[in-house]
Amino acid sequence: MKILVINNDGAGFADYVHIEPGTSVRKLFERQVRDPRPENYLIRVNRLPAPADQVLQEGDRISFTPVKIEGA
């Protein structure tokens, strides 16, 4: 499956990634983000807050935005 991942950490980036069917928000977070603490991020799927166990679907748009910015 192909989804759009938007990582707003640091300089940020957006890119399409391929994932296995049945991949949860938590699994993708662990794969994409260096910080292992999801409580430090606002995680949204299709612009709505998402639970960790939500299963991602083809064409979803997921974003990871830190709630605190280092040095600020």
SULRA-V956583 format. One line per field, one symbol per residue. ss: DSSP state (a for helix, b for strand, c for the rest). psi: psi as a letter, one per 30 degrees, with the letter a starting at -180 (. if undefined). Layout:
# SULRA-V956583
ss->???
psi->???
This chain:
# SULRA-V956583
ss->cbbbbbbcccccbbbbbbcccccbaaaaaaaacccccaaabbbbbccbbcccccbcccccbbbbbbcccccc
psi->lklkkjjgkbfllklklklkkgkleeeeeeefkejgjffgkjkkkhgkkklegkkklkfljkkjkkfkkkf.
